Amino acid sequence: MFSKKGLGLLAAALAAQTCSASANKARDEHATCKKTTVAILGGGMAGVAAAQALSNSSIHDFIIIEYRDTLGGRVAHTDFGKDPNGKPYTVELGANWVQGLGSPGGPENPIWTFAKKWDLNNTYSDYSSILTYNETGYVDYSSLLDDFEDLYDDAAEAAGVLLTENGQDQTARSGLALAGWRPKIDDMARQAVEWWEWDWEDAYSPDESSFIFGAAGENLTFNQFSDENNYVWDQRGYNRIIIKEASTFLKDNDPRVQLNSIITNVTYTDDGVVIYKKDGSCVSAAYAICTFSLGVLQNNAVSFSPSFPEWKQTAIEKFSMGTYTKIFLQFNETFWPRDTQYFLYADPVSRGYYPVWQSLSAPGFIPESNIIFVTVVSQESYRVERQSDEQTQKEVMAVLRKMYPDLDIPEPTAFMYPRWSTTPWAYGSYSNWPPSTTLEMHENLRANVNRLWFAGEATSAGYFGFLHGAWFEGRDAGERIAKLLGGKCASTDTSGTCGNRKHWEHLNGSTPLADYSAFDGWDVSSFYSSY
């Protein structure tokens, strides 16, 4: 699966600081590797947070290696449509919300801190501003939203008991059913409500998601910070906060940032790491922090030498990478209700078939834009991302015309959507925790291998799938390496925030959080704060 160069060859390469040939790509043996103390692989939120943590610890000898031509990673935007003056709008392809802002006197989400610091334009997402539809047009089944939420509170509390008492995990489907939520397969209104309440957040169905950690992932954000979600519509792009935060410790055109750099191989030992790039150049580092998405790791988009140990590779394959696809349409006018933010569609045949529509013409967003977008996830994402724009537009327009049967709806003036599942530097949108996967298994995903460290939203047990999870994980990796470099802790110390992260060669099965002394960064009290 991976290139298998020997450790002796790497030691020679490190000593000479030269690039050598890999098993899967010829390299210029006469080229000289650029030497640095810490190489950061990826310039998204986790990579920038790691670099900032190093800089704050007076370690300035690092290099950020980024595939794209800008910082931000999956916080990515693009031009779409035109405003009344012919200028294109900016829409977000990836991360789009600040989720869980903060409460007075309590902790504040760092993403919200950055949003305020850098004056990011955003608006509260009012999830009660919603109209419901099926194939006949408007049909009010909004009371089912309250039904789900009431039962979900009971399910979440049960998940917390399992978490702390060494209970076995199960699918979220089982947990919801035990709480009383059992939508029949042909009850498409309830199926649509469930999609809105679960799939839209997790990018997977309850059948494919962990009950314990699905509930925990939501509660640890929305109970600890707040239950508010703010939608980012800033025409400078959401990645503004990442670029501006990076500017506090990076110079303009800083040589420590290598953009448009495609990594092909990472070779690591206990002595250091060499990163090889597609252009034939390489970087030699004492430590490296890999912030690749889980999708990149699972798709072998980059080879690692030697191959990962079984405990590491098993953890990588065990967790799930979800795809979340936003399909944008612009029209000459806003024909849908202007004062409503969301529209939920229950298809008569297929669950998750173009279900959640969001208006950017609503007050507080971009009222003059006449832009609406619909989101699909999981199998529907894979399907639409592999078909033509023309076919997808045809399907989407058919749904819109069912939702508004009395209107003569024209074709859109602009139409666009990303294809995250096939994007080579992402291979998906964000991670999800599958059922029956323990904290120990997740710590194996998070743990370093020799001097190669890992950080990103997927490595956050408490905040996987969230942008703030990437920030916390990047900061943690940077701070730990800074302590190692500063001689402030032994490399074998796994008791807290020093030294190598713990891993398990042999898993013990389900592990109650109360007994999980090696795990750091998760305050279980925040799980229960609303109960």
C-alpha positions as CSV (number, residue, x, y, z in Angstrom):
1,M,0.0,0.0,0.0
2,F,2.8,2.4,0.9
3,S,6.4,2.9,-0.2
4,K,8.7,0.7,2.0
5,K,12.1,2.3,2.0
6,G,14.4,1.2,4.8
7,L,15.3,3.3,7.8
8,G,19.0,3.2,6.9
9,L,18.3,5.0,3.7
10,L,16.4,7.7,5.5
11,A,19.2,8.1,8.0
12,A,21.6,8.7,5.2
13,A,19.2,11.1,3.5
14,L,18.9,13.1,6.7
15,A,22.6,13.2,7.3
16,A,23.3,14.4,3.8
17,Q,20.2,16.6,3.6
18,T,19.6,15.3,0.0
19,C,16.6,14.0,-1.8
20,S,16.7,10.4,-2.8
21,A,14.6,8.1,-5.0
22,S,11.4,6.7,-3.6
23,A,9.8,3.4,-4.6
24,N,7.0,5.1,-6.5
25,K,8.6,8.3,-8.0
26,A,12.0,9.2,-9.3
27,R,13.6,12.1,-7.5
28,D,16.6,14.3,-8.2
29,E,19.3,12.7,-6.1
30,H,21.5,15.8,-6.5
31,A,18.8,18.2,-5.2
32,T,19.3,19.6,-1.7
33,C,16.5,19.4,0.9
34,K,15.6,22.6,2.6
35,K,16.2,22.0,6.3
36,T,13.9,23.2,9.0
37,T,13.0,22.3,12.6
38,V,9.3,21.6,12.1
39,A,7.5,21.0,8.8
40,I,3.7,21.5,8.8
41,L,2.0,19.6,6.1
42,G,-1.1,21.6,5.2
43,G,-2.0,25.2,5.6
44,G,-5.6,24.9,6.9
45,M,-6.9,25.9,10.3
46,A,-4.9,23.1,12.0
47,G,-1.7,23.9,10.2
48,V,-1.9,27.6,11.0
49,A,-2.8,26.9,14.6
50,A,0.3,24.6,14.9
51,A,2.5,27.3,13.4
52,Q,1.1,29.9,15.7
53,A,1.7,27.7,18.7
54,L,5.3,27.2,17.7
55,S,5.8,30.9,17.1
56,N,4.3,31.7,20.5
57,S,6.9,29.4,22.0
58,S,9.7,31.3,20.2
59,I,10.2,28.5,17.7
60,H,10.3,30.3,14.3
61,D,12.1,27.8,12.3
62,F,9.2,26.0,10.6
63,I,7.8,25.6,7.1
64,I,4.2,25.3,6.1
65,I,3.7,23.2,2.9
66,E,0.3,23.8,1.3
67,Y,-1.2,22.1,-1.8
68,R,-3.3,25.1,-2.8
69,D,-2.4,28.7,-3.7
70,T,-3.7,30.1,-0.4
71,L,-4.1,29.2,3.2
72,G,-7.3,27.9,4.5
73,G,-7.6,24.3,3.6
74,R,-11.3,23.1,3.5
75,V,-12.3,26.7,4.4
76,A,-12.6,27.5,0.7
77,H,-14.7,29.8,-1.3
78,T,-15.2,30.7,-5.0
79,D,-16.9,33.3,-7.2
80,F,-20.5,32.7,-8.2
81,G,-23.1,34.5,-10.2
82,K,-23.2,38.3,-10.5
83,D,-24.4,41.2,-8.4
84,P,-26.4,44.1,-10.0
85,N,-23.1,45.7,-11.0
86,G,-21.8,42.5,-12.7
87,K,-19.4,41.7,-9.9
88,P,-19.3,38.0,-8.8
89,Y,-20.5,37.0,-5.4
90,T,-18.4,34.9,-3.0
91,V,-19.9,31.7,-1.7
92,E,-18.3,29.1,0.6
93,L,-17.6,25.7,-0.8
94,G,-16.6,24.1,2.5
95,A,-16.9,25.3,6.1
96,N,-19.7,27.9,6.4
97,W,-20.7,28.3,10.0
98,V,-19.3,29.4,13.3
99,Q,-20.9,26.7,15.5
100,G,-21.3,27.3,19.2
101,L,-20.3,30.9,19.9
102,G,-19.9,31.2,23.6
103,S,-21.9,32.3,26.6
104,P,-21.5,35.2,29.0
105,G,-19.0,34.3,31.7
106,G,-18.3,30.9,30.0
107,P,-15.8,29.6,27.5
108,E,-15.8,31.1,24.0
109,N,-15.3,29.2,20.8
110,P,-11.9,30.3,19.4
111,I,-13.5,30.6,15.9
112,W,-16.0,33.1,17.2
113,T,-13.1,35.0,18.9
114,F,-11.4,35.2,15.5
115,A,-14.6,36.1,13.7
116,K,-15.0,39.1,16.0
117,K,-11.3,40.0,15.9
118,W,-11.2,40.1,12.1
119,D,-14.7,41.6,11.6
120,L,-16.1,38.6,9.7
121,N,-19.6,39.2,8.3
122,N,-22.0,36.5,9.6
123,T,-25.6,36.1,10.6
124,Y,-27.5,34.0,13.1
125,S,-28.9,30.9,11.5
126,D,-32.5,30.8,12.8
127,Y,-33.5,27.1,12.4
128,S,-37.1,28.0,13.4
129,S,-37.3,30.0,10.2
130,I,-38.2,27.0,8.1
131,L,-41.0,25.9,5.7
132,T,-41.8,22.3,4.9
133,Y,-42.6,20.8,1.5
134,N,-43.2,17.6,-0.3
135,E,-43.9,16.6,-4.0
136,T,-47.2,18.5,-3.9
137,G,-45.9,21.8,-2.7
138,Y,-46.1,23.4,0.7
139,V,-47.2,21.0,3.4
140,D,-46.8,21.9,7.1
141,Y,-45.2,19.0,9.0
142,S,-43.0,21.3,11.1
143,S,-44.4,19.9,14.3
144,L,-42.3,16.8,13.7
145,L,-39.2,18.9,14.2
146,D,-40.3,19.5,17.8
147,D,-41.1,15.8,18.2
148,F,-37.6,14.8,17.2
149,E,-35.9,17.3,19.4
150,D,-37.9,16.3,22.5
151,L,-37.0,12.7,22.0
152,Y,-33.4,13.5,21.1
153,D,-32.8,15.1,24.5
154,D,-33.7,11.8,26.1
155,A,-31.4,9.9,23.7
156,A,-28.5,12.3,24.4
157,E,-28.8,11.8,28.1
158,A,-28.8,8.0,27.6
159,A,-25.7,8.3,25.4
160,G,-23.9,10.2,28.3
161,V,-24.7,7.4,30.7
162,L,-23.2,4.8,28.3
163,L,-20.1,7.0,27.8
164,T,-19.3,7.3,31.5
165,E,-20.3,3.8,32.6
166,N,-18.4,1.6,30.2
167,G,-21.5,0.9,28.1
168,Q,-21.2,-0.5,24.6
169,D,-21.7,1.9,21.8
170,Q,-24.3,1.3,19.2
171,T,-25.7,3.0,16.1
172,A,-27.5,6.3,16.5
173,R,-30.4,4.6,14.9
174,S,-30.6,2.2,17.9
175,G,-30.2,5.1,20.4
176,L,-32.9,7.2,18.8
177,A,-35.3,4.2,18.5
178,L,-34.8,3.5,22.3
179,A,-35.8,7.1,22.9
180,G,-39.0,6.6,20.9
181,W,-38.0,8.0,17.4
182,R,-38.9,5.3,14.9
183,P,-39.7,6.8,11.5
184,K,-41.3,4.3,9.1
185,I,-39.5,3.7,5.9
186,D,-42.4,5.2,3.9
187,D,-43.0,8.1,6.2
188,M,-41.1,10.6,4.1
189,A,-41.9,13.6,6.2
190,R,-40.3,12.0,9.3
191,Q,-37.4,10.8,7.1
192,A,-36.9,14.4,5.9
193,V,-37.0,15.7,9.5
194,E,-34.5,13.1,10.6
195,W,-32.2,14.1,7.8
196,W,-32.4,17.8,8.8
197,E,-31.7,16.9,12.4
198,W,-29.0,14.3,12.0
199,D,-27.5,13.8,8.5
200,W,-27.2,17.5,7.7
201,E,-24.8,17.9,10.7
202,D,-22.9,14.5,10.5
203,A,-22.9,13.9,6.7
204,Y,-23.9,10.4,7.5
205,S,-27.2,8.8,8.5
206,P,-28.0,7.6,12.1
207,D,-27.4,4.0,10.8
208,E,-23.8,4.9,10.0
209,S,-23.0,7.0,13.0
210,S,-22.0,6.4,16.6
211,F,-24.7,6.9,19.2
212,I,-22.4,7.8,22.0
213,F,-19.9,10.1,20.1
214,G,-22.5,11.5,17.8
215,A,-24.4,12.9,20.8
216,A,-21.1,13.8,22.5
217,G,-19.8,15.7,19.5
218,E,-22.9,17.9,19.4
219,N,-23.2,18.4,23.2
220,L,-19.5,19.2,23.8
221,T,-19.8,22.1,21.3
222,F,-23.3,23.4,21.9
223,N,-23.4,22.9,25.7
224,Q,-19.9,24.1,26.4
225,F,-20.1,27.2,24.2
226,S,-23.7,28.0,23.1
227,D,-26.4,26.6,20.9
228,E,-26.0,29.4,18.4
229,N,-24.8,28.8,14.8
230,N,-23.8,31.8,12.7
231,Y,-23.7,31.5,8.9
232,V,-20.7,33.2,7.3
233,W,-21.4,35.2,4.2
234,D,-18.4,37.5,4.2
235,Q,-17.6,38.5,0.6
236,R,-13.9,38.3,1.5
237,G,-14.2,34.6,2.3
238,Y,-14.4,32.7,5.5
239,N,-10.7,31.9,5.3
240,R,-10.1,35.5,6.0
241,I,-9.8,34.7,9.7
242,I,-7.1,32.0,9.0
243,I,-5.1,34.3,6.7
244,K,-5.4,37.3,9.1
245,E,-4.5,35.2,12.1
246,A,-1.5,33.8,10.2
247,S,-0.4,37.4,9.4
248,T,0.2,38.0,13.1
249,F,3.3,35.8,13.0
250,L,4.0,35.5,9.3
251,K,5.4,38.2,7.0
252,D,4.1,39.1,3.6
253,N,5.3,36.5,1.1
254,D,7.0,34.7,4.0
255,P,9.5,32.1,2.7
256,R,8.3,29.8,5.5
257,V,5.1,29.2,3.5
258,Q,5.4,27.0,0.4
259,L,2.1,27.3,-1.6
260,N,1.2,25.3,-4.7
261,S,3.3,22.4,-3.2
262,I,2.1,18.9,-3.8
263,I,3.5,16.3,-1.3
264,T,4.0,12.9,-2.8
265,N,5.9,11.1,0.0
266,V,6.6,11.5,3.7
267,T,9.5,9.4,5.1
268,Y,9.9,9.3,8.9
269,T,12.0,7.8,11.7
270,D,12.8,8.6,15.3
271,D,15.5,11.0,14.0
272,G,13.4,13.2,11.7
273,V,11.1,13.5,8.7
274,V,11.8,14.1,5.0
275,I,8.9,15.4,2.9
276,Y,9.2,14.9,-0.9
277,K,7.2,17.1,-3.3
278,K,5.9,16.5,-6.9
279,D,8.3,19.1,-8.3
280,G,11.3,17.1,-7.1
281,S,12.2,19.2,-4.1
282,C,12.1,18.1,-0.5
283,V,12.1,19.4,3.0
284,S,14.0,17.8,5.9
285,A,12.7,18.4,9.4
286,A,13.3,17.3,13.0
287,Y,9.6,17.0,13.4
288,A,6.5,17.1,11.1
289,I,2.9,17.8,11.8
290,C,0.6,16.1,9.2
291,T,-2.7,18.0,8.9
292,F,-4.0,16.0,5.9
293,S,-7.7,15.3,5.9
294,L,-8.8,11.8,6.9
295,G,-9.9,11.4,3.3
296,V,-6.4,12.0,2.0
297,L,-5.0,9.5,4.4
298,Q,-7.6,6.9,3.5
299,N,-7.1,7.4,-0.3
300,N,-3.3,7.0,-0.2
301,A,-2.9,10.3,-1.9
302,V,0.5,10.6,-0.2
303,S,2.8,7.6,0.5
304,F,4.4,7.2,3.8
305,S,7.7,5.4,4.3
306,P,7.8,3.1,6.2
307,S,4.2,2.0,6.0
308,F,2.2,2.9,9.1
309,P,2.2,0.3,11.9
310,E,-1.0,-1.8,12.0
311,W,-2.5,0.1,15.0
312,K,-2.2,3.4,13.1
313,Q,-3.5,2.1,9.7
314,T,-6.4,0.4,11.4
315,A,-7.5,3.6,13.1
316,I,-7.2,5.5,9.8
317,E,-9.4,3.0,8.0
318,K,-11.9,2.7,10.9
319,F,-13.1,6.3,11.0
320,S,-15.3,7.8,8.3
321,M,-14.9,10.8,6.0
322,G,-18.1,12.4,5.1
323,T,-19.0,14.5,2.0
324,Y,-21.2,17.6,2.2
325,T,-22.2,19.1,-1.1
326,K,-23.7,22.5,-1.5
327,I,-25.4,23.1,-4.9
328,F,-25.8,26.9,-5.7
329,L,-28.4,28.5,-8.0
330,Q,-28.9,32.1,-8.9
331,F,-32.0,33.4,-10.5
332,N,-33.2,36.8,-11.9
333,E,-35.4,37.2,-8.9
334,T,-36.2,35.6,-5.5
335,F,-39.4,33.6,-6.1
336,W,-39.3,31.8,-2.8
337,P,-40.4,33.4,0.5
338,R,-37.9,36.2,1.2
339,D,-38.2,36.2,5.0
340,T,-37.5,32.5,5.4
341,Q,-34.0,31.1,5.8
342,Y,-34.7,27.3,5.3
343,F,-36.9,25.1,3.2
344,L,-37.2,21.3,3.9
345,Y,-38.3,19.0,1.1
346,A,-39.5,15.4,1.7
347,D,-39.1,13.5,-1.5
348,P,-41.8,10.8,-2.0
349,V,-39.2,8.1,-3.0
350,S,-35.7,8.8,-1.8
351,R,-34.5,9.9,1.7
352,G,-32.0,12.8,1.4
353,Y,-32.9,13.7,-2.2
354,Y,-32.2,17.5,-2.3
355,P,-33.8,18.0,1.1
356,V,-32.5,21.2,2.7
357,W,-32.6,24.5,0.8
358,Q,-31.2,27.7,2.2
359,S,-31.8,31.2,1.0
360,L,-29.1,33.8,0.8
361,S,-31.7,36.4,-0.1
362,A,-33.1,36.3,3.4
363,P,-32.7,39.5,5.5
364,G,-29.3,39.7,7.1
365,F,-27.5,37.7,4.5
366,I,-27.2,38.9,0.8
367,P,-30.8,40.1,0.1
368,E,-30.1,41.3,-3.5
369,S,-28.3,38.1,-4.5
370,N,-31.3,35.9,-5.6
371,I,-29.1,32.9,-4.6
372,I,-30.5,29.7,-3.0
373,F,-28.6,26.5,-2.4
374,V,-29.5,22.9,-1.6
375,T,-27.3,20.5,0.3
376,V,-26.9,16.7,-0.1
377,V,-24.5,14.4,1.8
378,S,-23.2,10.9,1.8
379,Q,-24.4,8.6,-1.0
380,E,-26.3,11.5,-2.7
381,S,-23.1,13.5,-2.6
382,Y,-21.2,10.7,-4.2
383,R,-23.9,10.3,-6.9
384,V,-24.2,14.0,-7.9
385,E,-20.5,14.7,-7.7
386,R,-20.0,12.0,-10.3
387,Q,-22.6,13.2,-12.7
388,S,-22.7,16.2,-15.0
389,D,-23.7,19.7,-13.9
390,E,-26.5,19.5,-16.6
391,Q,-28.0,16.3,-15.1
392,T,-27.8,17.7,-11.5
393,Q,-29.4,21.0,-12.6
394,K,-32.2,19.1,-14.3
395,E,-32.9,17.1,-11.1
396,V,-32.7,20.1,-8.8
397,M,-35.0,22.2,-11.0
398,A,-37.5,19.4,-11.0
399,V,-37.6,19.5,-7.2
400,L,-38.0,23.2,-7.1
401,R,-40.9,23.1,-9.5
402,K,-42.6,20.5,-7.2
403,M,-42.1,22.7,-4.2
404,Y,-43.7,25.7,-6.0
405,P,-46.1,24.1,-8.5
406,D,-48.1,27.3,-9.0
407,L,-45.0,29.3,-10.2
408,D,-43.4,29.4,-13.6
409,I,-39.8,29.0,-12.5
410,P,-37.1,29.8,-15.1
411,E,-33.7,28.1,-15.4
412,P,-31.1,29.6,-13.1
413,T,-28.7,32.3,-14.5
414,A,-25.8,30.6,-12.6
415,F,-25.4,27.0,-11.3
416,M,-22.4,25.5,-9.6
417,Y,-21.3,22.9,-7.0
418,P,-18.0,21.5,-5.7
419,R,-16.9,17.9,-5.9
420,W,-15.3,17.3,-2.5
421,S,-15.3,13.5,-2.7
422,T,-12.9,13.6,-5.7
423,T,-10.8,16.7,-4.7
424,P,-7.3,15.3,-4.4
425,W,-6.2,17.4,-1.4
426,A,-9.4,16.7,0.6
427,Y,-11.3,13.6,-0.6
428,G,-14.3,14.6,1.4
429,S,-15.6,17.4,3.7
430,Y,-15.1,16.4,7.3
431,S,-14.9,13.3,9.5
432,N,-17.6,11.3,11.3
433,W,-17.4,8.8,14.1
434,P,-18.8,5.4,13.1
435,P,-20.6,3.2,15.6
436,S,-18.7,0.8,18.0
437,T,-15.4,2.7,17.8
438,T,-13.8,3.5,21.1
439,L,-11.8,6.4,22.5
440,E,-8.7,4.1,22.4
441,M,-9.2,3.6,18.7
442,H,-9.5,7.4,18.2
443,E,-6.3,8.0,20.3
444,N,-4.6,5.7,17.8
445,L,-5.8,7.9,15.0
446,R,-4.5,10.9,16.9
447,A,-1.2,9.5,18.1
448,N,2.2,10.4,16.5
449,V,4.4,7.8,14.8
450,N,8.0,8.5,15.6
451,R,8.5,12.2,14.9
452,L,5.5,12.4,12.5
453,W,2.6,14.0,14.3
454,F,-1.1,14.4,13.3
455,A,-3.6,17.2,13.7
456,G,-6.9,18.2,12.2
457,E,-10.6,18.1,12.9
458,A,-10.6,14.3,12.6
459,T,-8.1,13.9,15.5
460,S,-10.3,15.8,17.9
461,A,-12.4,13.4,20.0
462,G,-14.6,16.2,21.4
463,Y,-14.9,18.4,18.3
464,F,-14.5,16.1,15.3
465,G,-16.1,17.6,12.2
466,F,-15.9,21.2,13.5
467,L,-13.5,23.9,12.5
468,H,-12.7,24.6,16.2
469,G,-11.7,21.0,16.5
470,A,-9.0,21.6,13.9
471,W,-7.8,24.7,15.8
472,F,-7.6,23.0,19.1
473,E,-5.7,20.0,17.6
474,G,-3.2,22.1,15.7
475,R,-2.5,24.2,18.8
476,D,-2.0,21.1,20.9
477,A,0.5,19.5,18.4
478,G,2.5,22.7,18.1
479,E,2.7,23.1,21.9
480,R,3.7,19.6,22.5
481,I,6.5,19.7,19.9
482,A,7.6,23.1,21.3
483,K,8.0,21.5,24.8
484,L,10.0,18.6,23.3
485,L,12.3,21.0,21.5
486,G,12.7,23.1,24.6
487,G,13.6,20.1,26.7
488,K,10.6,20.8,29.0
489,C,9.4,17.2,29.0
490,A,10.6,13.7,28.2
491,S,9.6,12.2,24.9
492,T,8.2,9.2,26.8
493,D,5.9,11.2,29.0
494,T,2.3,10.5,28.1
495,S,0.6,11.7,31.3
496,G,-0.6,15.1,30.0
497,T,0.4,17.6,27.4
498,C,4.1,16.6,27.2
499,G,5.7,13.9,25.1
500,N,4.4,11.5,22.6
501,R,0.6,10.9,22.4
502,K,-0.4,7.5,23.8
503,H,-1.4,4.7,21.5
504,W,-2.6,1.1,22.0
505,E,-1.0,-1.8,20.2
506,H,-3.9,-3.9,21.5
507,L,-7.3,-2.4,22.1
508,N,-9.2,-3.1,25.3
509,G,-12.7,-2.6,23.8
510,S,-15.0,0.0,25.2
511,T,-13.4,2.4,27.7
512,P,-15.4,4.6,30.1
513,L,-14.4,8.2,30.0
514,A,-14.1,8.3,33.8
515,D,-11.3,5.7,33.6
516,Y,-9.6,7.3,30.5
517,S,-6.8,9.1,32.4
518,A,-4.5,9.3,29.3
519,F,-7.0,11.3,27.4
520,D,-6.6,15.0,27.6
521,G,-8.7,17.9,26.4
522,W,-12.2,16.6,27.1
523,D,-14.1,17.9,30.1
524,V,-16.9,15.4,30.6
525,S,-18.9,17.9,32.7
526,S,-19.6,19.9,29.6
527,F,-21.4,16.9,28.1
528,Y,-23.9,17.0,31.0
529,S,-24.2,20.8,31.4
530,S,-27.7,21.0,30.0
531,Y,-29.1,18.1,32.0
